[in-house]
């Protein structure tokens, strides 16, 4: 007898009336032939035609700062610079206990939203490495149900901040997974390029992945992604390096981009755009017309690069909003990038599910295929486009066949004469 059978589900690729059989935490079988009559199970779930998806994955987040909104004060201007100043004020008062508590609370939010893998950047420029130790503890505690991948992030610049390189190396020694960087925050363009070189060489030496905040600027001459692509190719790191933000690309001229994107594709760079934060923080020096502030997502996807969307921030010094909902991220990304064709909207759904899973090296674990982990989310929607349109309600979340969260179907009761008694907003 199976451990779990979910039947009459719709899959993101359009297949309908599909059953998913689970045994020992893995997907044992999948197809229209699986019904309660043909595949008895200890637990059976009728999906009633709703969308069963691979779990959501956030490829770019800052969990060391999450849920710290209002500490030590509120960002009144809502700007990047005031957020950086606030974080500097908060750092001396941070405690490991408070960091762990806030991060665990956010992981609860993530699970409730079907978000089962997060790559989070952790600031390594504090000599105490408080955030590093805190998030390593959180990673250990949530590992049974959430894949937390840590990036050693020298937020104040690995060359600019005294002792930052030694602190970054120590964080990797303690168990941090990925080498990070922020070349555009170094003192000069030359120092930025040197930081990319040194950090990629360190990653190659240690067998680590790389994920750099790169060119998070409106400056069209901030071109560190070019160096990142070069070093990736030189060191044979293809497929293991990600450039996050890349917002300067929205300001670059098309001729230069026509050269840059093929270089990125040759290096098999991963790309993470952060729609909510990019359009909020960029373009602040513009009057009108205002730049959108997000990298060239459709063009990068068309060139064959793996592009994911990240949430970046939730209720922290830089961003006072957010709830851990990756469908909200996809919804914003779709609009900002004008990705409104049927195929493009599907790509936006993939940018918060399968694409980030690939960037995190989880493509062999996550996904609706026989032999993969039985980790998925049941959404109150009938297809990916509808899921984005509604920021669909999560009906159930499973990790390795074990239910982690569930909610009753969402329905609004109406009290209008001559009209239906309820509405669920699905297209019928």
C-alpha positions, 0 to 999 in steps of 0.5 A, spaced: 500 500 500 502 506 498 503 512 503 500 517 499 496 518 493 494 525 490 489 524 484 485 528 479 491 533 479 493 538 474 500 539 473 504 545 471 505 542 464 498 542 462 496 534 464 490 533 467 487 528 472 493 526 474 495 521 480 501 522 484 503 516 488 508 516 494 512 511 497 518 512 502 518 520 501 519 519 493 514 519 487 513 512 486 509 513 480 505 518 476 500 518 471 492 518 469 492 511 471 493 512 478 486 512 482 484 510 489 481 504 486 487 502 482 492 505 487 490 504 494 494 508 499 494 510 507 492 517 505 488 519 499 487 526 497 482 528 491 486 534 488 479 536 484 483 538 478 487 543 482 494 545 480 499 540 483 506 544 483 513 543 485 515 547 491 517 554 490 524 556 491 527 563 493 534 563 489 535 570 493 534 572 500 537 576 506 534 572 512 539 575 517 535 581 516 528 579 515 522 581 520 527 586 523 522 592 520 522 597 525 529 596 529 532 600 531 527 605 527 523 605 521 526 607 514 522 613 513 524 614 506 524 607 504 530 608 500 536 603 499 541 608 503 537 609 509 536 601 509 544 600 509 544 606 514 539 602 519 542 595 518 549 599 520 545 601 526 542 595 528 548 590 527 551 592 534 545 590 537 544 583 534 544 577 538 544 570 536 538 568 539 534 574 536 536 572 529 535 565 530 528 567 532 526 571 527 529 566 521 525 560 524 519 565 524 520 566 517 521 559 515 514 558 518 511 563 513 515 560 507 513 553 509 505 555 509 506 558 502 509 552 499 516 555 499 521 549 501 528 551 499 531 558 500 538 561 498 540 566 503 545 571 503 548 572 510 553 578 512 560 576 514 563 583 515 561 582 523 567 580 526 563 576 531 560 572 525 553 572 529 549 572 523 553 566 520 552 562 527 545 563 527 543 561 520 547 555 521 543 553 527 537 555 523 539 551 517 540 545 522 533 546 525 529 546 519 533 541 514 528 536 515 523 540 511 526 546 508 533 546 504 536 553 506 543 554 502 547 560 505 551 565 501 557 568 505 556 575 503 561 581 504 556 586 505 561 592 506 565 589 500 570 584 501 576 588 499 573 595 502 571 592 509 577 591 514 578 583 515 572 581 510 576 576 506 578 572 512 571 573 515 568 570 509 573 564 509 572 563 516 564 563 515 566 557 509 570 553 514 564 553 519 559 551 514 557 556 509 555 553 502 556 559 497 561 564 495 558 571 495 560 578 493 558 585 492 563 588 486 560 594 485 560 596 492 568 596 492 571 603 492 573 603 485 571 599 479 578 596 479 577 593 486 570 591 484 573 587 478 579 584 483 574 582 488 570 578 482 577 574 480 579 573 488 572 570 490 571 566 484 578 563 485 577 561 492 570 558 490 574 554 484 579 552 490 574 550 495 569 547 490 564 552 492 558 555 488 558 563 487 552 567 487 554 575 487 550 581 488 552 584 481 551 591 478 545 593 483 546 600 480 542 604 475 549 606 472 550 603 465 558 603 466 557 598 472 559 592 468 562 587 473 557 581 470 562 581 464 568 580 469 564 575 472 562 571 466 570 571 464 572 569 470 567 563 470 569 561 463 577 562 465 576 557 471 571 552 468 566 554 473 560 554 468 553 552 471 556 554 478 555 561 478 550 566 479 549 573 478 544 576 482 540 583 481 544 585 474 540 592 474 545 596 471 543 592 465 536 596 464 541 602 463 546 599 458 545 601 451 543 595 446 549 594 442 553 593 449 548 588 451 548 584 444 555 583 446 554 581 453 549 576 453 552 571 449 558 572 454 554 570 459 551 564 455 557 562 454 559 562 461 552 558 463 551 564 468 545 563 472 541 570 473 536 572 479 532 578 478 528 581 484 522 584 481 519 587 488 526 590 490 529 592 484 523 596 482 522 599 489 530 601 490 532 603 483 531 609 479 531 613 485 535 619 481 530 619 475 525 624 475 521 622 468 521 617 465 523 613 470 527 606 469 524 600 471 530 597 475 529 590 473 534 586 469 533 584 462 529 578 464 526 576 457 532 577 453 536 573 458 531 567 458 531 567 450 539 566 450 538 560 454 540 562 461 537 560 467 533 566 470 530 566 477 526 571 481 528 572 488 524 575 494 530 579 496 527 582 503 521 581 507 520 586 513 527 589 514 530 595 513 530 595 506 523 593 504 517 594 509 512 589 505 512 582 503 510 575 506 514 570 503 509 569 497 513 567 491 507 568 487 507 575 489 514 575 486 512 572 479 506 577 479 510 583 479 516 580 475 511 578 469 508 585 469 515 589 470 518 585 464 511 585 460 511 578 459 504 577 458 504 572 452 502 565 454 509 562 454 512 568 458 507 567 463 509 560 464 516 562 464 514 566 470 511 561 474 518 557 472 522 562 475 519 561 482 519 553 481 524 549 477 529 555 475 531 557 482 531 549 483 536 548 478 541 554 480 541 551 487 543 545 484 536 541 486 534 539 480 535 532 481 531 532 487 525 537 486 520 536 480 514 532 479 517 526 476 518 519 478 524 518 483 524 525 485 522 527 492 515 527 494 515 535 495 510 539 492 504 544 493 497 544 491 494 550 489 487 553 489 488 554 481 487 550 475 494 552 471 500 556 472 497 563 469 491 562 474 496 561 480 500 567 478 493 571 477 490 570 484 497 569 488 493 562 489 491 560 496 495 554 498 491 548 499 496 543 502 504 543 502 508 536 502 515 535 504 518 528 502 511 525 502 509 528 509 504 534 510 507 540 512 501 545 512 494 545 509 488 550 509 481 549 507 479 552 500 478 559 500 471 562 498 468 568 499 460 568 501 456 574 498 449 577 500 447 580 494 439 579 492 439 575 486 446 573 485 450 567 487 451 565 494 459 565 493 465 566 489 472 563 488 475 567 483 477 561 478 475 561 471 470 556 470 
